[in-house]
Amino acid sequence: MSATRLPGKPLLKINNLSIISHVVNKAKNTELGRVVVCTEDQSILDDVIKNGGEAILTGNHHKSGTDRIFEGYQKLDIKDVDYILNVQGDEPSIDENDIINLNNMMIKTNSDIGTLGTEIKDNKMFTNENIVKVVTEEKLSSKNSSLAISFKRNHIFKEEDNIYHHIGVYAYNVKTLKKFVNLNQTQSEIENRLEQLRALDNNLKINVTLAKSSPIGVDTKEDYLALKKNMEYKS
């Protein structure tokens, strides 16, 4: 709710439904398991519950979304899951099939941490610091995943091999999630505002699965208006 560029964005409406509740419905549509919103804000919890979702209040001290997810996991006292998926609350246009594919690839490769990357089709993305790029060891396809070498916000040369637009969906096996949250924030994580660098800096491997589409994250008023127009037009 306190996002500096767009305050209150989780509760902004598209087709008379809040952004956060659109994300909840996308997650539910995957039919992968229980969907719970972890939030520090009572108004978000109330909205999610009003719209048929499940939510839990967490602390306001967390350094990253993953740390918040782990608190929710502990409070819910979940015992019978192997993987936890962390879906960002400001991407209502996320494709549920990409989430399903990530989950399937995690199981297939027995990965510790997984995330999504999609092909970059606009050269402006290479120099846009608001677009996080992931560099992988191998070229991604629908049939394979590859380990992440690095994640970058700053200018990156398109001539480099295997560069993708990073989509902020994470999957963790529970053992690795517990290990991650007990690690101290690293300098590169703090400087780049990228929690995944804490994993790489501590030699935790991140497997990247190819996403078919690139969701529009809602970071500014312009993002919101463009996405609102697009989603309402499609409906």
Secondary structure, DSSP 8 states (H G I E B T S, - for coil): ---SSSTTGGG-EETTEEHHHHHHHHHHHTTSS---EEES-HHHHHHHHHTT--EEE--S--SSHHHHHHHHHHHHT--S-SEEEEE-TT-TT--HHHHHHHHHHHHHHT-SEEEEEE----GGGGT-TTS-EEEESS--BTTBEEEEEEEE-S---TTSSSEEEEEEEEEEEHHHHHHHHTS---HHHHHHT-THHHHHHTT--EEEEE-SS------SHHHHHHHHHHHHHH-
